[in-house]
Amino acid sequence: MRNYQQLGVDFECFANRLNGLLDTMRTIRSDIVDGNYDVIHDEGRLKVVDSTLDERSIVWLEESLNGDRELVRMAAGFNEQVVRTFDTERGNWDEQGVFRRIDDGYGDNGWNRDYSGLAGSVGRTTRFISLQRDIDSHRLRPELGELNRFDRTGIYMEKYIEKDIIQYRSTSSGGLEVVRSIEGASMFGWLDLVG
């Protein structure tokens, strides 16, 4: 449970810093900051994706975001925490050449779900603006012990990972077939109240 809870803590810190920076940027170019885009962390930088902004606006936005090195570091750290929480391949090789999984308190590191190789795709999976919007839109249910929206970060991230993993291909008859899917219960199914 430690890794799951740390996702919320890390993302709340990141979101607070991002919001402060965006508020400052908004005083300069609200038309850009309030535009339609998302942000990922890739190759050590924050990058604008899924944007309807023009190229000059994207450059300004990326340069402004990457000017805050602590924000960039926090984005990388969050993605590393996602891998620690979900990647079913995580662990270390011991002196005898045996792979030892990192014990994080989950049964079978994901209840038989295959999130292997997540380190290679987490940069495109984590869309920081979308994640914040999802978390902000969640209605807290105090009767269920929900006191902080950011406690839901792990549930939303698992759903993002699932969307990125599930793959389809066209069939000769014009339909779609699933090439790779998710099987087994959610890591956090007992908490999964996201609609």
Secondary structure, 3 states (H helix, E strand, C coil): CHHHHHHHHHHHHHHHHHHHHHHHHHHHHHHHHCCCCEEEEECCEEEEECCCCCHHHHHHHHHHHHCCHHHHHHHHHHHHHHHHHHCCCCEEECCCCCEEECCCCCCHHHHCCCCCCHHHCHHHHCCHHHHHHHHHHCCCCHHHCCCCHHHHHHHHHHHHHHHHHCEEEECCCCCEEEEECCCCCCCCHHHCCCC
